[in-house]
Amino acid sequence: MPAETRVAGRLGNLYGLMAEFETPEELLSAAEAAREEGFRNMDAYSPMPVEGLAEAVGFHKTTVQKIILAAGFLGACGGFTLCWWMTVVAYPHNVAGRPLNSWPAYVPITFETMVLVACLTAIVSMLALNGLPEPYHPVFNVAEFERASRDRFFLCIESSDPRFDRESTWEFLEGMRPMGVMEVEN
């Protein structure tokens, strides 16, 4: 039996290995190289958006847009139905001989309910699908990670990756010539 035992898909208490880079270009290059090397469970941390980084770490499309579209459609249907129900069923009132179902008057309410429901759904679905709020993450245990929101760029290869081996992954990250490589403890 190996000295390190696998616990819940991770090596012992190790979450992964993290490399620190000085420029976004170095981070992007390292992420692309890691992807080509076969690593799939990795994440990159940057104080600003880096063009192409999401694709380099294997980010996939989310369903947030489809959820928002469906919620907007349901909000519009709900607003229109509410206006129709109030003027035709609940409180029919003949004003100057107009028909009870005078739909042009419903357009502002229909639009506003569509926007309201879509916006609220966007916030809730984005937070839920991103797993937020996440008050704790193992990368917070690395002292150098404090600069991730200011001026440093990090690539973390997780120990849950099928290709992960502590020594070979460490050597791979060292080969990218980072400022440093650190272990990330759980």
Disulfide bonds with the S-S distance in Angstrom:
none
